[in-house]
């Protein structure tokens, strides 16, 4: 069995026509002694009133749908902007980590060490060994000199010997 979906405008137009016919039947009919012309005029007037009422309802429904669509569009735009900002933050953190690691690798005293660098929201964490307190401080200075660094958590441990 094959099902076909009718176009939405056709369904709406059919529903409106049916509503008009039913509305015309539901109003109080003209008195029995009314002429055919009076009865016809009364039916036309009732139909026009109901048509106006249904038209206003349809217009309100359309306005409401438009407002909901505008809100949905604004929400989607905000979600995309938020996701873009989060992605930019991740890229910036990765860039900061790479620059700090490069600076540490370029320092003769620190390059031979295994210093782990991680960055979250611009805050750099250094962990691993340091040969001296001076080297530990130097690593923090190099890290803070990188553009975008908002803070340093220096967890380097000075190893004796």
MARZASE-50862 format. One record per atom (N, C-alpha, C): atom name; x, y, z. Coordinates in pm, 1 decimal. Each point is the difference from the previous one (the first is absolute). Layout:
BEGIN
> CA	X	Y	Z
...
//
This chain:
BEGIN
> N	84.2	-117.8	0.0
> CA	-84.2	117.8	0.0
> C	88.3	123.5	0.0
> N	-24.8	91.1	-90.6
> CA	82.5	119.6	-13.2
> C	-70.6	118.6	63.7
> N	73.6	72.6	85.3
> CA	-53.6	119.9	64.6
> C	60.4	122.9	-66.7
> N	-83.3	99.2	-25.3
> CA	50.0	125.5	-55.3
> C	-29.5	111.7	99.2
> N	98.3	84.7	15.5
> CA	-17.3	114.3	88.9
> C	-43.5	119.5	-83.8
> N	-109.1	61.8	42.4
> CA	-49.6	117.1	-72.1
> C	83.6	122.0	38.8
> N	14.4	94.6	-92.4
> CA	76.6	122.0	31.4
> C	-67.2	77.8	113.6
> N	80.1	58.5	84.9
> CA	-50.2	74.0	116.2
> C	-96.7	112.0	-39.5
> N	28.4	80.4	-104.1
> CA	-95.9	105.5	-36.7
> C	-137.3	-57.2	-37.5
> N	-2.5	-116.3	-65.8
> CA	-126.1	-62.4	-37.7
> C	-78.1	-41.7	124.5
> N	69.3	-56.6	96.8
> CA	-64.2	-42.6	124.9
> C	-55.7	121.6	73.9
> N	79.2	107.7	8.7
> CA	-46.1	120.7	68.8
> C	-120.3	62.8	-69.7
> N	4.1	5.6	-132.6
> CA	-110.6	58.1	-75.6
> C	-126.0	-84.7	16.8
> N	14.2	-130.7	-2.2
> CA	-114.9	-89.3	18.4
> C	-59.8	16.5	138.7
> N	87.3	9.0	101.0
> CA	-48.0	17.1	136.9
> C	-72.4	133.8	15.2
> N	52.6	104.5	-62.9
> CA	-63.9	131.3	8.4
> C	-137.2	-2.3	-67.3
> N	-10.1	-63.8	-115.8
> CA	-128.1	-7.3	-71.3
> C	-101.3	-78.8	81.8
> N	41.9	-110.7	56.1
> CA	-89.1	-80.2	84.0
> C	-44.8	79.9	121.5
> N	94.8	73.3	60.0
> CA	-33.0	83.8	114.9
> C	-102.7	105.8	-35.4
> N	14.8	59.4	-118.0
> CA	-96.3	101.4	-44.2
> C	-139.0	-60.2	-17.8
> N	-5.9	-115.1	-61.1
> CA	-129.7	-64.3	-20.2
> C	-64.9	-36.7	132.5
> N	78.7	-56.4	90.4
> CA	-53.8	-36.8	131.4
> C	-41.4	123.6	79.1
> N	78.4	104.6	-9.9
> CA	-31.0	122.4	72.7
> C	-130.7	60.6	-49.6
> N	-20.2	-3.3	-128.7
> CA	-122.7	55.4	-55.3
> C	-121.0	-79.5	47.7
> N	17.0	-127.0	19.5
> CA	-110.1	-84.7	46.5
> C	-26.5	18.2	148.8
> N	100.6	39.1	78.0
> CA	-14.5	8.3	145.2
> C	-65.3	128.7	48.4
> N	4.1	106.8	-79.0
> CA	-64.3	124.2	42.6
> C	-151.8	-19.2	0.7
> N	-64.9	86.2	71.9
> CA	-146.4	-8.4	4.7
> C	-56.2	35.2	-136.5
> N	-87.5	-81.4	-48.5
> CA	-55.6	23.6	-134.1
> C	-98.5	116.6	2.2
> N	-26.3	58.4	-115.7
> CA	-97.8	108.3	-6.6
> C	-139.0	-55.2	35.1
> N	-90.4	86.9	38.5
> CA	-135.1	-46.2	34.9
> C	-66.6	-71.9	-117.2
> N	-97.9	-83.0	29.9
> CA	-68.2	-80.5	-101.0
> C	-70.4	85.3	-105.2
> N	-45.7	118.2	41.3
> CA	-74.7	83.3	-93.4
> C	91.0	88.9	-85.3
> N	133.4	-19.9	9.7
> CA	93.2	80.8	-78.6
> C	-7.4	-41.6	-145.7
> N	25.8	96.6	-86.7
> CA	-1.5	-30.0	-142.7
> C	126.4	-74.9	-36.0
> N	-0.6	-55.9	-117.8
> CA	116.1	-73.7	-47.6
> C	122.1	91.2	-6.8
> N	-21.1	123.5	-44.0
> CA	110.4	96.6	-7.5
> C	56.0	31.2	138.2
> N	-90.1	15.3	99.8
> CA	44.9	27.6	136.9
> C	79.1	-119.4	56.0
> N	-51.1	-118.2	-28.8
> CA	70.5	-120.0	46.3
> C	139.1	-8.5	-64.7
> N	7.4	28.2	-126.6
> CA	127.7	-3.7	-70.8
> C	93.7	106.7	54.0
> N	-51.5	122.5	21.0
> CA	81.0	108.5	56.2
> C	51.1	-37.4	138.8
> N	-85.9	-60.8	80.1
> CA	38.7	-41.1	135.2
> C	110.1	-105.7	-4.9
> N	-15.2	-96.3	-89.1
> CA	100.5	-105.5	-13.8
> C	133.3	58.3	-46.6
> N	-7.2	93.3	-93.4
> CA	122.1	63.9	-49.8
> C	67.4	79.7	110.7
> N	-78.4	74.6	77.5
> CA	56.2	80.6	109.1
> C	65.8	-90.1	105.0
> N	-69.3	-111.4	34.2
> CA	58.1	-93.4	98.4
> C	130.2	-60.1	-53.7
> N	-2.0	-36.5	-126.8
> CA	119.1	-58.8	-62.3
> C	114.8	100.9	-1.4
> N	-30.1	125.6	-32.5
> CA	104.4	103.5	-1.3
> C	57.3	22.0	139.7
> N	-88.4	1.9	103.1
> CA	49.3	16.2	138.1
> C	92.4	-114.7	38.3
> N	-41.6	-119.6	-30.9
> CA	82.0	-116.4	34.3
> C	129.9	-0.4	-81.2
> N	-8.5	42.8	-124.9
> CA	120.9	7.4	-82.9
> C	98.4	99.7	59.9
> N	-53.2	115.5	44.2
> CA	86.1	100.2	63.6
> C	62.3	-55.7	128.0
> N	-82.1	-70.6	79.0
> CA	48.5	-57.8	125.8
> C	108.5	-104.6	-26.9
> N	-25.6	-88.5	-95.8
> CA	99.8	-102.2	-33.5
> C	125.5	62.8	-60.2
> N	-19.0	105.0	-79.9
> CA	115.1	70.0	-56.7
> C	86.7	60.6	110.0
> N	-64.8	59.8	99.6
> CA	74.0	58.9	111.9
> C	73.6	-109.0	78.1
> N	-67.0	-112.1	19.9
> CA	66.1	-111.8	70.5
> C	120.9	-50.0	-78.2
> N	-17.7	-14.1	-130.2
> CA	110.8	-47.1	-83.9
> C	115.3	100.1	3.2
> N	-33.7	128.8	-4.5
> CA	103.6	103.3	5.0
> C	74.9	-4.2	133.5
> N	-74.8	-16.2	109.8
> CA	63.9	-11.7	131.3
> C	89.6	-122.4	8.2
> N	-47.2	-111.8	-56.0
> CA	80.5	-122.0	1.0
> C	127.8	19.8	-81.1
> N	-12.6	68.1	-113.1
> CA	116.9	27.3	-84.4
> C	98.5	91.3	72.3
> N	-51.9	104.9	65.7
> CA	86.7	90.6	76.7
> C	72.4	-76.3	110.7
> N	-73.8	-86.0	69.4
> CA	58.7	-78.5	108.0
> C	109.7	-93.0	-53.3
> N	-26.1	-62.6	-113.2
> CA	99.2	-88.6	-61.1
> C	124.1	78.8	-41.2
> N	-21.2	120.4	-51.8
> CA	112.8	83.3	-41.0
> C	85.0	39.0	120.4
> N	-65.3	35.4	111.0
> CA	72.8	36.5	121.9
> C	80.6	-120.0	50.2
> N	-64.1	-118.5	-0.4
> CA	71.9	-120.8	44.5
> C	119.1	-28.5	-91.3
> N	-17.3	19.9	-129.5
> CA	110.6	-23.0	-93.8
> C	113.3	99.6	25.0
> N	-35.7	125.5	29.2
> CA	103.1	100.4	28.4
> C	75.7	-34.7	127.6
> N	-72.9	-47.6	102.3
> CA	66.2	-40.7	124.8
> C	90.9	-119.6	-24.1
> N	-46.9	-95.9	-78.4
> CA	80.9	-118.1	-29.5
> C	126.4	39.7	-76.6
> N	-14.2	93.9	-92.2
> CA	116.2	47.8	-75.9
> C	99.6	69.2	92.0
> N	-50.6	83.8	89.8
> CA	88.4	69.4	94.1
> C	70.6	-99.6	92.1
> N	-73.6	-100.9	46.7
> CA	60.2	-102.2	85.9
> C	108.7	-77.2	-74.5
> N	-27.6	-34.4	-125.4
> CA	98.3	-73.1	-80.1
> C	124.3	85.8	-23.2
> N	-20.5	127.7	-26.8
> CA	113.4	90.3	-21.4
> C	85.1	10.0	126.4
> N	-66.0	12.6	115.4
> CA	73.3	8.1	126.8
> C	77.8	-129.0	26.1
> N	-60.2	-113.8	-31.7
> CA	68.1	-128.6	20.9
> C	123.2	-11.5	-89.9
> N	-12.1	44.6	-124.4
> CA	114.7	-4.8	-92.1
> C	110.8	93.0	48.6
> N	-38.0	120.7	44.9
> CA	101.2	93.6	50.2
> C	69.7	-55.5	123.5
> N	-75.5	-62.6	88.0
> CA	58.3	-58.9	121.1
> C	96.6	-113.0	-36.5
> N	-42.0	-85.4	-91.7
> CA	86.6	-110.4	-42.7
> C	126.3	53.1	-66.9
> N	-14.6	106.0	-77.5
> CA	116.1	60.0	-66.5
> C	97.8	56.7	102.9
> N	-54.4	67.9	101.8
> CA	85.7	55.3	105.0
> C	73.1	-110.9	75.1
> N	-70.5	-108.5	30.9
> CA	63.2	-111.4	71.4
> C	111.5	-61.2	-84.8
> N	-25.3	-14.3	-130.3
> CA	101.3	-56.1	-88.7
> C	120.0	94.1	-8.2
> N	-25.6	129.3	-5.5
> CA	109.2	97.8	-4.8
> C	82.4	-6.6	128.6
> N	-67.4	-18.1	115.1
> CA	71.5	-13.5	126.4
> C	89.3	-122.9	-1.5
> N	-50.6	-111.4	-52.6
> CA	81.5	-122.4	-5.6
> C	121.0	20.2	-90.7
> N	-21.2	64.4	-111.1
> CA	110.6	25.0	-91.4
> C	102.0	90.7	67.6
> N	-48.5	102.7	68.6
> CA	92.0	89.2	69.5
> C	79.2	-74.4	106.8
> N	-64.4	-86.1	78.1
> CA	70.0	-76.7	102.5
> C	105.6	-90.8	-62.6
> N	-36.2	-64.5	-110.8
> CA	96.3	-86.9	-69.0
> C	116.7	81.8	-54.3
> N	-30.6	117.3	-51.8
> CA	105.5	87.4	-51.9
> C	92.9	45.7	112.6
> N	-60.7	37.5	112.1
> CA	80.1	42.6	115.8
> C	90.9	-113.7	45.4
> N	-55.4	-120.8	12.5
> CA	79.1	-116.0	42.7
> C	118.4	-22.0	-94.6
> N	-25.7	8.8	-130.1
> CA	107.6	-20.4	-97.9
> C	108.1	107.5	11.9
> N	-40.7	125.5	20.0
> CA	98.1	108.2	11.0
> C	83.1	-11.6	128.2
> N	-65.9	-34.9	110.3
> CA	73.7	-16.5	126.3
> C	98.7	-115.1	-13.4
> N	-44.4	-112.2	-56.3
> CA	89.7	-115.4	-19.0
> C	119.3	37.3	-87.1
> N	-25.0	79.7	-104.2
> CA	109.7	42.3	-88.3
> C	98.4	89.3	74.2
> N	-51.8	91.1	82.3
> CA	89.3	87.5	77.9
> C	85.2	-81.8	96.9
> N	-62.1	-96.3	66.0
> CA	74.2	-83.9	94.1
> C	105.8	-82.6	-73.1
> N	-34.7	-51.8	-118.1
> CA	94.4	-79.8	-78.1
> C	115.6	85.2	-50.9
> N	-23.4	129.3	-16.4
> CA	105.5	89.3	-47.8
> C	93.6	48.4	109.4
> N	-30.3	-28.4	125.4
> CA	85.4	42.5	111.9
> C	101.7	-110.5	27.4
> N	131.6	32.8	-0.2
> CA	103.4	-103.1	16.6
> C	-13.1	-78.8	131.1
> N	-39.8	65.3	105.7
> CA	-6.9	-67.9	129.3
> C	-126.1	-87.0	12.7
> N	-104.4	35.5	-72.4
> CA	-127.5	-70.6	13.9
> C	-29.0	-98.4	-113.3
> N	69.1	11.3	-112.2
> CA	-32.5	-79.5	-117.8
> C	17.8	-150.1	20.7
> N	92.9	-40.6	83.0
> CA	25.8	-142.5	21.0
> C	-100.9	-62.6	97.2
> N	-81.9	79.9	63.5
> CA	-93.2	-50.2	101.0
> C	-134.0	-38.8	-61.0
> N	-66.5	-87.9	68.7
> CA	-135.2	-40.5	-41.5
> C	-100.1	83.2	79.3
> N	-32.2	120.0	-52.0
> CA	-96.7	88.3	66.2
> C	-132.6	-11.7	-74.6
> N	-101.7	-39.2	73.6
> CA	-132.6	-10.2	-59.3
> C	-68.2	136.1	8.1
> N	-61.6	40.5	-110.1
> CA	-69.3	128.1	-7.5
> C	-145.5	-27.2	-38.2
> N	-90.9	54.5	78.7
> CA	-142.1	-7.9	-36.2
> C	-61.7	137.7	22.4
> N	-102.9	31.1	-78.7
> CA	-62.9	131.7	7.1
> C	-150.8	-16.7	2.3
> N	-64.4	72.7	90.2
> CA	-146.1	1.3	6.9
> C	-44.1	144.2	24.8
> N	-78.7	52.6	-95.0
> CA	-47.5	138.5	7.3
> C	115.3	99.2	18.7
> N	111.3	-25.7	-66.8
> CA	114.0	90.9	5.0
> C	92.0	-21.6	119.4
> N	-40.3	-84.5	93.5
> CA	82.9	-26.0	119.0
> C	88.3	-121.1	-28.7
> N	132.0	21.8	9.7
> CA	98.7	-103.0	-32.8
> C	43.4	-72.9	126.8
> N	3.3	-132.7	-8.7
> CA	51.4	-82.6	109.2
> C	128.6	-66.1	-48.4
> N	104.6	20.1	78.7
> CA	129.2	-62.9	-27.4
> C	20.5	-109.6	103.4
> N	36.6	-119.6	-46.2
> CA	28.3	-107.9	95.5
> C	117.4	-81.8	-50.9
> N	69.8	-59.2	95.3
> CA	118.6	-79.8	-32.6
> C	116.8	46.1	84.4
> N	121.9	-41.2	-39.3
> CA	120.3	33.0	78.1
> C	62.6	133.4	-42.1
> N	70.9	60.0	94.5
> CA	81.4	119.4	-27.1
> C	134.4	-22.0	69.8
> N	112.1	33.2	-64.0
> CA	131.5	-25.1	60.1
> C	31.3	93.9	117.5
> N	-65.1	115.1	2.5
> CA	26.9	95.8	107.0
> C	-120.3	92.3	16.2
> N	3.6	74.5	110.8
> CA	-106.9	96.7	23.7
> C	4.2	108.4	-107.2
> N	118.9	37.1	-44.8
> CA	14.5	101.3	-104.9
> C	-61.8	-49.5	-131.3
> N	21.7	-127.5	-32.6
> CA	-56.5	-58.0	-122.7
> C	-153.1	-5.9	10.3
> N	-47.7	-33.4	117.4
> CA	-145.1	-4.3	24.7
> C	-60.6	139.4	-25.3
> N	62.7	103.7	55.4
> CA	-47.2	137.4	-17.1
> C	11.3	42.9	-146.3
> N	108.3	-40.4	-66.1
> CA	21.1	34.3	-141.4
> C	-111.0	-60.6	-86.8
> N	-40.1	-122.8	29.2
> CA	-107.6	-65.2	-76.5
> C	-129.7	80.2	12.4
> N	-30.6	47.4	120.3
> CA	-120.4	80.3	21.4
> C	9.7	131.9	-76.4
> N	118.1	62.9	0.1
> CA	18.5	125.8	-73.4
> C	-20.9	-19.5	-149.5
> N	54.1	-109.1	-53.3
> CA	-16.6	-27.7	-142.2
> C	-147.6	-23.4	-33.9
> N	-69.0	-73.1	86.9
> CA	-141.4	-30.3	-25.7
> C	-85.1	126.8	4.3
> N	22.3	84.8	98.9
> CA	-81.8	120.6	14.6
> C	26.2	100.3	-112.3
> N	111.4	-12.1	-68.5
> CA	31.7	92.5	-109.2
> C	-75.1	-32.5	-129.3
> N	-68.6	-113.9	-3.7
> CA	-73.2	-39.4	-120.0
> C	-133.8	75.5	-5.0
> N	-31.4	52.7	-116.7
> CA	-125.0	74.4	-18.6
> C	-120.0	-90.6	29.3
> N	-94.4	53.7	78.9
> CA	-121.7	-73.7	31.6
> C	2.4	-70.2	134.6
> N	117.3	-9.4	62.1
> CA	10.3	-66.2	130.0
> C	-61.0	92.3	105.5
> N	-96.0	-55.2	76.3
> CA	-67.3	79.8	103.5
> C	51.9	-33.1	139.8
> N	73.2	-108.7	12.9
> CA	54.0	-38.1	130.2
> C	87.6	-123.1	-12.4
> N	77.7	-23.5	105.0
> CA	92.7	-113.9	1.4
> C	-23.8	-80.1	127.7
> N	-6.8	-131.2	-15.8
> CA	-1.7	-90.8	113.7
> C	128.7	-80.4	-11.7
> N	101.5	46.3	69.4
> CA	133.0	-60.4	-10.7
> C	11.0	-115.4	100.3
> N	-14.7	-120.9	-51.6
> CA	10.3	-119.4	83.2
> C	130.8	-73.4	-23.0
> N	98.7	69.7	-55.9
> CA	130.4	-63.1	-21.4
> C	63.7	-30.7	134.5
> N	62.1	-117.5	10.7
> CA	67.9	-43.1	123.8
> C	150.2	4.6	-22.8
> N	67.8	66.4	92.3
> CA	145.6	9.5	-8.4
> C	58.0	-134.5	44.3
> N	80.2	-58.8	-88.7
> CA	62.1	-129.0	28.8
> C	144.7	24.7	43.1
> N	34.5	-49.7	115.0
> CA	137.5	13.8	47.6
> C	89.6	-95.9	-74.8
> N	116.9	50.2	-34.8
> CA	100.1	-90.5	-49.0
> C	14.0	-6.4	-141.4
//
